[in-house]
Every structure is written in C-alpha cells, then in structure tokens.
Amino acid sequence: MIFDNLFDEARIVARSLADAAAGALDPTIRLGVTGLSRAGKTVFLTALVQALVHGGRLPAFRAYAQGRIAGARLSPQPDDAVPRFDVEAHMKALTGPDRRWPEGTRRISELRVVVDFEARGFLSGSRSRRRLTLDIVDYPGEWLLDLALLGQDFREWSGRTLASSEGPTRAPLAADWRAFLASLDPSAPQDEDAARTAAALFTAYLRAGRDDRVALSTLPPGRFLMPGELEGSPALTFAPLALPAEGEAPAGSLWAMMERRYEAYRTHVVKPFFRDHFSRLDRQVVLVDALAALNAGPEAVADLENALTDVLAAFRHGRNSWLSSLFRPRVDRLLFAATKADHLHHTSHDRLEAILKRLVSRAIKKAEFGGAAVDVVALAAVRATREASARQGREELPVIVGVPEKGERSNGQAFDGEEEIAVFPGDLPDDPEVALRSGGYRGRAASGEGGDLRFIKFRPPKLVAAERPPQLPHIRLDRTLEFLIGDALA
C-alpha cells in the first residue's frame, strides 16, 4: 500500500510538472465544477462559458466591465482521453424553440477556454497583452463523495452504511434491501445471484434517497447512481453486509466476494479519478441545491451538511506558491453556490447565503486555515423568473413570475408549459438555525399565512430575439466569475 501511495504521488507530481510547463508563459487555471445531483452543474457551466466567450451583463466582473478582455474562445482541451463538455448542444437546448433544461452531468468532461486580456502594469495606465487558459473539469458530485471510501475498508464502510440506513427518513427506503440482507450469511459460499440481488436492492435504496421528497445527499458509492461505462460490471456488483466486529472473510465466501469487489471499486474507480483529475485542480466550485433540502425537512438538511463536510475533506486547500503549483497544486479558491436563487425573491437571497454558510461552516474554517480564499453566493446561472408584486387583500406580496414546466402542479392545478404564473415563494428565516431545527421551515403555509416554500420547476426564459448571440439572464454569475478568475486577469 505504501508503494502504491508513492507511485500515485509520483504520477500526480509528473502531471503537475507537465501542466506547469504548458502554462509557463501565461496563467493557467484548472477549475473543477461539481455539485450533487440536480444542483445545476450543466446549466452553470454552459452559462459561464457563454458569458466568457460572448459577454453579457456582467458589471461585477471587473476585467470585462473595464473593457480589458479583448476576446475569449474555445480551444482543444488538454486531455484527449476525457470527453468534451458539449456546450453547443446544451446552449441549443436552453435557447431552442422548445426551451428545455439540458441533460445533467453523468460523467467527467472537460472544456478549455482561452481568454485574451490586458493586464494592468505596475505603472499607472500601463497595460500588457496576456492570455489566460481556463481548463474546466465538470464531474458528478456523487463521485467526489467516493473519495471518503479511500479511508474505509469494507467492514468499516458496511457498518457506517448500515447505521445510516436506520434513520427515520432512510429506514423506509432501505426496507427491501435490509430485509434481503437479513437473509444472507456473509460466511456462506459466494453466490453471484445473491450479490446481484443485493446490489440491485442497495442501488434502489440509494436512488430513492435522491427523490425530491427526501432529498438526501450522502449516498455513496457514487457510481451506483452514475455508473457511466461501468454499468453492469462486477465492480458495481457488491453491497454492504452485516459483519462481525472481528475476524477475516473465509476464502470463497460471499463476504470475501463482496470485499474483493469493494476493493476493486476503490482501486480501479476511485483512485484513478483522484489521481488523474481531482488532485490537479487549482480552484473549485461546489454547487448546492439547498432549497431542495429545505423542502424535504431537517433530516435532509443535516444530511446535506454532512455531505458537504465530506466533500471538503477531500480537498487539498491552501495558497498556491510557485513551488507547490509545480509539485502538487492546491485548491486556493473555493466557491460554494446555492443554486436556483431565482426561485426566491431577492429579499431572501442573503438569507439563502447565510443558510449555506452555516451548512459549510466547518469546511470553511478548515479551508481558510490552510490559506484558501472561500466565498458563498446565492446564484442562478440562468434566471428563469422575474420579480413582481401582487395584492392579497390589503397586503402586497413579493412574487416571482415564470412559466412552469409542463406537468408541474400547485394547489391542485396542473400547468401546460405555456402559461406564465405568479408565485409567492415564502420567506426564508432571518436566523439560519431555524432552517436546521426539528420541524424545519415550511414557509408561511405551515402557519396559515398563505404561500409555501414548495418550489415549482420553471422552464428556461424566453430570450430577447434581437440579441445575437443570445444573452442568458442570471443572478450573480458576474460575481462568481470575479471570485474564480478575477485575480488572474488583474
């Protein structure tokens, strides 16, 4: 194992040296974009690239607002073995006649954007032409949670997974899998049918945990939910077992079979992802659908907090020096973004940021202690709604206006995907702790005051026909760009 670790470290250093050599003359940033399922990774990355290449309304992005960006363009990515992020197809989905959200992230992908800009010199008014290479790595957040498995053997992982499945929200979801598990003897001879059944029931439990009604976040192994090219392989045909506290797996037993496949998953799936992609990141965006967890209640919120803490434990934080960037880059800027801010009135955006900051407080302290810059933002990479006001009796309510997706329902009404409606989304609490208490926060409907924190899914917005290329409306995408790459464009 020590030899394997040294070998992996040597490969990471070699890749870091190659990356540094390629970007010796002009700055290069390797940006990771991740988030748990349905947090909006694909939409975020499409909007970010569109804004860089074609511009838009970006007043907080200083280099752009000051006119120092001469242009930006897509360029061939550096890793030929990694799929390209299909930004053109995703943009077509957002802006085409049927205006639909693009398919979510199901595998790792890359995209390179080259930005030509004028750097401000030491002497007032002097400028020099420079070039920033931005390599963007998009990957499912479920894969990131797998990095915690590198520190757990099969017995420890089985114990933790079984213990977590006993919670009040998880227990009903895990009932079929747990019932089958009770019929298995780990020391019995290995049985492929039993392994396949256990894996299928375990996967069904993990998938049920992603339903909007429960919105759980900590659901590793990630490839069970996002299998990619591994679907149906033995590396995904295992499940936790109820094991004794001591002792080894008997040769040829079901226990030995499951343990061997778990180790194969760690060795051939988790480690290569960490070594070849994750360990080379300079900066990272973590997208969080905090609203879905708030909708589902306090157990989902607590589970999201645990997942975010696990996610941050995987990062190597700290300020990058010239030497550290050569041998082992660190994540020196980390952004947590609460997505779908357009589902709230702007008066609740600060509260949404405060809730997310509370959820990641442990992770932020660790990152800042290591010297990394950390920010939290309420974001809508593509804004699907606009704001208005409506009267209810003598009270004037702040509302959001948009076109619900076909099939969405509210108060017994089903929407056809064409009609625009106004919705009062409720207010988030001033105190973030209210969202974390037993009972959670349900919006005003829970207290009989009207409104509800139950979010309708809206279609992408209609764009201004005269704008070519089209400009995507957003909330704080410019602030996001400034934090992530603004220093490199100074």
N, C-alpha and C positions, 0 to 999 in steps of 0.2 A: 504493500500500500504506500509506503514511503517513497519507493521508486516511482510508482505511478504518479504521486503528487509532484515529485521533482520533474518528471517528464512533462506533465501538464503545464507546470510553471515555465519550463523552458520553451514550450511551444507558444505560450502566451507572450513571453518576452520577445521571441522571434517575430511574432506577428506585430507586436507593438513597435519594434525597431523598423520593420518594413513600412508600417503606417507612418511613422515619424519621418522616414526618408522621403516618402512620397509627398509629404506636406512640409518639406523643409523651408521652402521659399515663401509660401503663403499659408495663412492659418487654415487648419482643417479641424472640423468638429465632427465627432461621431455621436449622433443624437439617438437615444433609444426612446421609442414611443410604445407605451404599454398601458394596460388597464384591464380590469376584469370584464367578463362578458357583458356586452351591450352598453359599455361605457362610452362608446362613440369614437373608437380609435380610427377607423377608416375615414369617417367624416372629418375628424380633426386633421388628419394628415393631408387629406385632399384639399381642405380649405387652407392649410398652412402653405402648401406648395403653390396653390393658385395665387395666394397673396404675394408670395415672394416673386413668382415669375411674371405675374400680370398686374400686381399692385392692387390698390383698393383704398378704402377709407381707413387709414392706419395712423392716426395722429400721435399715439403713444410710442410708435416705433420710430425712434429719433433719426436714425440714418436715412430712412425713407422720407420722413417728414421734412428733413433738412435738404433733401434733394441730392444726397451723397451716394445713392445707389444708382449706378449707371445702367444696370440691367442684370437679369438673372435668367438662367436657362437650365434645362435638364441635361445631364451628361451620363454616359455609360457608367454604371455602378462598378465598384472595385471588386466585388466578389462574384465571379461568373457562375458559381455553383448555387447561388441563392436566387430565388425567384424575384423578379422586378415587381415593385408595387405599381399596380396598373392605374395610375392616377387619371389617365384619359378616360377609361371606362367608368370610373367612379364619378368623374365630373359629368359625364354624359348622363348617368343615372340621376344625378341631382338636378340637372338643368334641362333634361329632355322633356318631351310633351307629357309624359306620364308622371314626372316629378316623383321619384321614389328614392328612398334611402339606399345606398349601396350595400352589398353583402358585407358582413362583418369579417374581422380578421380570423382566419382559421389556420394560418401557418406563418412562418417568418418570411419577410420580404424586405427589400432594400430599394432605396432611390437616392441618387446623387443630384444635388442642386449646386450649381456654381454661381456665386454672386460677385459681380464686379462692382467695386465701390471706391470712393475716395476717402482715404484715411486722413484725419486731421494731424498735422505735424506739430512739433514742439513749438515752432514759431507761429505766432498768431496769423491766421489767414492762410498758412501754407498747407497744401494738400498733396498727397501722392496716390497714384492709382494702385490699388491692391485687389486681391482676389481671395474670397472665402469659399472653401469647398465644404459643403454640408452633406455628410453621409447620414441618411436617416434609416434606422433599423426599426421595423414595425414587427412586433411579436405578441402573441396572446399572453395576457397576464396570468392565465392558468399555468403556463409553462414556467413563469417566474416563481410561482409558489412551490414548484417542484424542487427548487434549489435547497429548500429545507430538508428534503429527503437525503441529501448527501451526508447529513449528520445523524441519520437514524437508521439503525439496522432493521431487519424485518420484524423482529419481536417488538421493538420499541414503536415502530410505525403501526403495527397491528393494534397494540394496546391503546395508543393515542386515538386511533381512528374509531375503535370500538367505544371508547369512553365518550368521545364527542357525539357519537350517534345516539346516546342515551338522553340527550337534552330534549326538552318539551316540544320544540319545533321539529327536530330531526327524527325523533323516535317513530312517529307515524310514517315518515318517508322511508325509514330503514326497516320497517317491519318485515317485509317479504325476504329481504336479504338476511336479516338476523334470524328469521325462522329457519331458513335453509342452512345457515351457518351452524345453528344448534344441532343439526342432524349430522354434521361432519366430525369425524375423528381425525385430528391432524396427523396422528401416527399410523393411520391406515395406509395401505398401499396407494401409490399415486394413481389418480383417476382423471383422465382428460375430460370426460363428460362432467364430472363434478367441478373441475377447475373452470370449465367454460360456463357452466350454470352460475357458479359463484361470481365469476367476473361480470356476467351479464346482469345479475341482480344488483351487484355492487355499483355498476355503472348506471343502472336505472335509478338507484338511490341518489347518486351524485347529480344526475340530470334533473331529478325532481327538486333538488335543492336550489337550482337556478330559476325556478318558476318565480314570476313576479310577486306572487302572493307570499313567498317566504324569503326570496332574495338573499340566500346565503352566499358567502364569498369564499370561505376556506374549504375547498373541495378538491384537494389533490388525491391521486396523481392527475396532472393537467391533461395528459394525452388521452386519458379515458374520455374526456369531454371534447378534446380537439385532437383526434388521432392522426390526422394527416395521412401520410404514406404508411403509417404503422397499423392501420385499421385491420383487425383480424389476425395480427401476428401474435406469436407466443409471448412477446414482450409486454403485451397488454392483456394477457390471459392469466391474471392472478388476482387475488383478493386477500384482505386481512383474515387471519384465523385467530381463534381463541386459544392462546398458547400458555403453557405452564410458565411460571416465573423463572425457572431454571431448566437446564438440560439442552441437548442438541437435537436437531432433527434426525430421526432414524433414516438410514440410507434407503432410498427407493420409496419414501413415504410421500403423502400429499403435502405435508409440511415442507419437506426438502424440495419438492417440485415448486411450490409457491415461493419459497425463499430464493431459489435459484433464479426464477423469473423476475422477482423483485430486484435482485442484484443486477440482472441483465438490463433492466429498465434504468437503474441508476448509472450503470457503466456505459451503455450504448445510446442512451437517450438524453439523460440529464447532464452528464459530464461534457459531452461534445457541445451542447448548447452553451453551457457556461464558458467553456474554453474558447470556442471559435467565434462567439458573438457577444455574449453578455459581458465578459471580462474586459472587452476592448472599448466600452462606452466611456465617453467623456462627460456627457450630460444626459439627463433622463427626465421624461415627462411621465407621470403616473396619473391616468385619467380615472375618475371615481364617480360612479353613479350613486351619490349619497342619497338622492331623492327616493330611489327605489328601496333602499334600506330603511329610510324613514317611513315610507308607506307600509312596509312589512312589519315594523314594530321593533321593540328594544332588543330582542334576541338577534335579529338581522343586523342591527346597528353594532352590537357588541361583536358579532362575528366579522363584520367589516373592519372594525378596529383591529381585531386580532390578525386578519389577513394583511392589512396594511403594515402592521408591525413586522410580520413575517417577510413581506416583500422588501422592506427596508433593511432587514437583517442581511439580505443577500448582497447589498451594495457595498463597494469599497469606496468610502467617502473621503473627501479631503481636497485641499487646494493642490492643483497640479503645478509642480515645478518642471523645469526643463528636463531634469534627470528622471523624475517619476513618470513623465509622459513618454520617455524613451523606453523604460523597462516595464512599467505596469501602470497604465493610466488609471486615474481615479475619477469618480463622478464628482465634479466640482460645482455643478449647478443642478439642483433638483427642484422640479416644479410639481406640486400636487394641484390638479384642476378638478373642481366639482363641475361636472358637465351638465348640460340641459338647463342652464340658468334661465333660458328663455321660457321655461315652464313656470317661472315665478315672476312676480312684479319686481321691478328693480329695487323697491324698498326692502325686499328680503334678501338681496344678493349679499350684503355684508354679513347677514346672519348665517347664510349658507356657508360663506367662507369661514366664519367663526366655528361652525359645527365641524367642518372638515379639519380645521386647525386643531380642534380638540381631539378628533379621532386619530390624528397623526402626531400628537404632541410628543410621545415617547420617541418616535422615529426622528422627528425634527431635532430634538436635543442631541441625539447621537450624531446626526449629520453635521450639525453646527459645531459640535465639539471637535469634529475632525477637520473643520475649516471649510466645509462646503457652504455655498450660498443656497438658501431654501426660500421658496415663496409658495403661497397658497392663493388660488384665484377661483372665482366663480366665472364659468366660461360657457359660451355657446359658440362653437366654431362655425356653425351655420345657424342663423337665427330663423326659427320657423314661425314666430309670432311677433305681433306688435302690441303696444300698450295702449289702453284707453281707460275710460271711466264709465260707470253705469250707476243708475239710481235704483235703490231698493228702499221704497218708502221715502223717508227723509234722509236716508244715509246714502252717500256717494261712495261706491266701492271701486278700488283699482282693479282692473281686469286685464287679461291678455286675450288677444284676438288671433285666431288662426283657423286653418282648415283641418279638421280631424281626419286621420286615415280612415279609409272605408272599413266598416265593421266595428269601429270604436263605439262604445256605449257610455252614456251618462244619464243618470236619473231615468232609466228605462227607455231612453231614446237611442236609436242606432243611427249612425251617420253614414252618408253616402260617398264621402271622399271629395265632395264638390262644394258643399255649403260651408261658409265661414260662420264661426260662432264666437261668442264672448264668454270667457270663463273666469270666475273668481277663484284663484287657486288656493286661497287661505294664506295665513301669515305664519312664517317660521318664528319660533320663540326668540326673544332677545337673549335669553340665557341658554347657551349650548347644552348645559346639563339637563335641561328639561327634555331634550330630544333623547337623552340616554336613560332616563328614569323608567322604572317599571310602569307600563301603560303607554309609554312613548308619547308621540304627538300626532294627533289625527286631524288637525285643522279645526275650524270653527264648527263644523258639523257635529263633532263629538260633544260640544257644549250647547248645541241647539241654536247657534247664532247664524247658521247658513254658511255655505261654502264648504270646501273639503280639500284636504291635501291628498287627493287621489288624481294622479296626473294622466291626462288624455295624451295619446300619441298623435302628434300633428304631422302633416305632410310637409315636405320641403317647400320653401316660399316660392311664389311667383316672382321672377326677376324682371328688372326693367328691360324691356325689349331693345331699347336704343343702346344699351351698354354692351359693347363688343371689344374685348372678351367680357363675359358677364362677371359682375362683382357680387360676391356672396356676402349678404349681411351677416354680422357677427356681434358677439359681445365679448370684448376684451381679448380678442386674438392679437391685436397690436401690442397690448401689454405683455402677452405671452411671448411674442417674438422678441421684444426688447429684453426681457429677462434671459431668454435662452441664448441669443446670439448678439445682443446689442453691444456687449463689451468687445467682441471680436471685430465689430465694424466701426469702432471708435477711431 
